[in-house]
Amino acid sequence: MPKVDKYFTQQPICLVRQLIDYGTFYDRADLSIQKRIADILFVSCMNPKAGSFFVDVRLTRHLTTVCLSVPEKEILNTIYSQMLNAHFAQFDEKIQKMTPKIINATQKVFLDMSKNPKFAPTAKKFFYQFNMRDFAKIVQNIMSSQAKEYKGKDMQIARLWVHECHRVW
């Protein structure tokens, strides 16, 4: 990551800002040669839990800032329950009734994992970033099940859910 220097700037970020402001670079070998660059789209993101939280305002004035948080529990329940209900419509009635239990259990595990200090991201365990992608992956993989394979096997769906939780988290 670019280190903040004594002038409170980050050289790679200033280089990006220069490109956005002026559309040019200077050749490192001959500073009189200007290299023009056109038709560039910049997309960037920041990790809210690690790294430097300061970004030069001269750079951010060119960007649109969007912040997304984890949706409320009821919204998650509605979205994923409808998806899973539609998928389980082909399954036995016992399996169809498991949808709220699967979604609630997934939410509980997701919240417990993300709030547990044991699983907080560190420099050595930077991959401990729990987000909605993990939650969606579990539901997506359960939805890849086929009704003919689980005929009369409602506990097998529960085992599938446990397997997916272990695999994803």
Residue pairs with C-beta under 8 A, 6 or more apart in sequence:
1 51
1 52
2 10
2 11
2 12
2 13
3 10
4 10
4 52
4 54
5 11
9 56
10 56
13 55
13 56
13 59
14 56
14 59
15 25
16 42
16 59
17 56
17 58
17 59
17 62
18 24
18 25
19 25
19 37
19 40
20 42
20 59
20 62
21 62
23 36
23 37
23 38
24 34
24 35
24 36
24 37
25 34
25 35
25 37
26 33
26 34
26 35
27 33
27 34
27 35
42 62
42 63
44 63
46 55
47 129
49 121
49 129
50 121
50 126
70 76
70 131
70 132
71 79
71 132
73 107
76 103
76 107
76 135
77 100
77 103
77 104
77 107
80 103
80 106
80 135
80 136
80 139
81 99
81 100
81 103
83 139
83 143
84 99
84 102
84 103
84 139
84 142
84 143
85 96
85 99
87 142
87 143
87 145
88 95
88 96
88 98
88 99
89 96
90 147
91 147
91 150
91 157
92 147
92 150
92 151
92 152
92 154
94 154
95 150
95 154
95 157
98 154
98 157
98 158
102 142
102 157
102 161
103 139
105 161
106 135
106 138
106 139
106 161
106 165
107 135
109 165
109 169
110 130
110 134
110 135
113 119
113 130
113 169
114 130
119 128
119 130
120 128
121 127
121 128
121 129
122 128
130 169
134 168
134 169
137 164
137 168
138 161
138 164
138 165
138 168
141 164
141 167
141 168
142 157
142 160
142 161
142 164
145 157
145 160
150 156
150 157
